[in-house]
Amino acid sequence: MSENLIDAQFQKSPIPVLRAARALRSLAPGDKLRILATDPAALQDFRDFCKTTGNALVATSETKGVYSFSVKRGAL
């Protein structure tokens, strides 16, 4: 398993989720993607995205206005 990083800070919703969706397509099932975002709407966006796509939202955190999301690629 590997973990990739997308820095989507200062990009408005839904851009962070769209970038994550594109990156996840190239990952193997079980690989993780970490996304950094500053738009507070990204929290709900990633919850909804993972719920509807079969990927797992493994962890979320926020430090000084920067949200970090860890998404695990689901099975194909």
N, C-alpha and C positions, 0 to 999 in steps of 0.2 A: 504494500500500500504506500502511496505517496500523498503529499499534500502540496497543492499549488496555491498561489496567492494572487488575488486581484485587488488592486488599490483603486477603489471607486469613490474616493473621498471627493467631496464638493460636486458630485454629480447628482442631479435630481432624479427622483423616482419616475419611471421604472428602470432607468439605465443600469443601476447595479444588478438588478435581477436579470435583465436581458444579457448583460455581460456574463453573469454566472451561468445562465442557461446555455449560452454558446460554448463556454469553457467545459461544462459538464458533459456535453456531447462527445468531446474528444477524450474523456477519461474512462478508465475501466471501472466496472462495478466494484464498489468498496473503496475506491480512491476518494480522498477528501479535497475539498476546495475551501480556502479561507478567503473571505471577502471583507474588506474594510470600507465602510460607508459613513457619511456624516448626515445624511437625510434621515430624520426620525421615522419617516414613512417606510423606510426599508425594513424595519422590524416586522410590521404586518405583511409587507410584500413577501418577505422570505418565508414567513409562516404559511401563507397561502400558497406560494409557489411549491414548497416541499410537500404540502398536503395534497396538491393536485397532480404532482408529477411522480410521486413514489420515491423521491429522494428524501434523505433524513436530515433534519436540522439538528445537528449534534450538540452545538453550543452557541450561545449568544452572550455577548458582554458589551459594556459601554464604559469607556474611560475618557473623560474630558471631551465629550461630544463626538467621539469616534466609536462607532459600533463595529463589532467584529462578529462575523457569522462563520460557523464551520458547518459545511454541508457535505454529507457523505453520498456519493453517487449510488443510486439504487440499481437493482437488477434491470436488465434490458427487457 
